[in-house]
Amino acid sequence: MKIGIISDIHANLEALEAVLKSLETDKVDRIVCLGDVVGYGASPRECCEIIMSVCDVCVIGNHDAAITGKMDYSYYYDAAHMVLDWTKTQLSDACREYLSALPYHLEYEGILLCHGSPVDAQSFEYIFSIEQARTIIPHFENLKPLTLIGHSHLFKTFAYIENEVNDVLAQKFGLRRNYKYIISSGSVGQPRDYDSRAGYGIYDTEMRTFEIKRIEYDVEKSANRIISAGLPSAFAKRLYMGL
Ligand SMILES: [Fe+2]
């Protein structure tokens, strides 16, 4: 079975539509979402409705938790705070209920899904550097063979064996039997690796391969929506830069 993995959509409708079209071409059997459906972007309701209809499962991200009252975001910087306040006014009751019912983590086909670190999913700790990845070593015994996370908006793969962790740099790779993996699966709607293209992953459960995918989308249309909605222009500009 081929699973399409999408994360950190951040209310970017154009990026989400482009990724879904690409996933159709990839002929994935299922789609799972690793959280942050909303925040930063100007199409929270549309994106939430799409996620509700196309994803087999979804876990909650920090932005989803913020708008549903599950997380205090008073300390967020002003611009991000403002978009979250605005997002709350845009969502339908069905979307609000959906987002607020999302679990912090779940096991799916033997894979653990969560937004940030699997050690305490509610705390949304980042894992994108090798130093952060090393903090997981003491938890090796409890790790699933594969954990998929989002949150950093970066593609990062960490391969664990006993007291060791290494990063994997390939675009497509096979998972080795004795290793356990934490894979951060990029971002659909706000990539942060200076590549503006939308990102997603594909995991093949039979072949045990993971593949990173990047595709072009209409950045200008998405950025213009942010400006037209009166949201901070910084969130429009960063889409062009992939930052
Ligand atoms: Fe995010």
Residues whose N, C-alpha, C, O or C-beta is under 5 A from the ligand:
A	BS01	LIG	D8 D36 H151
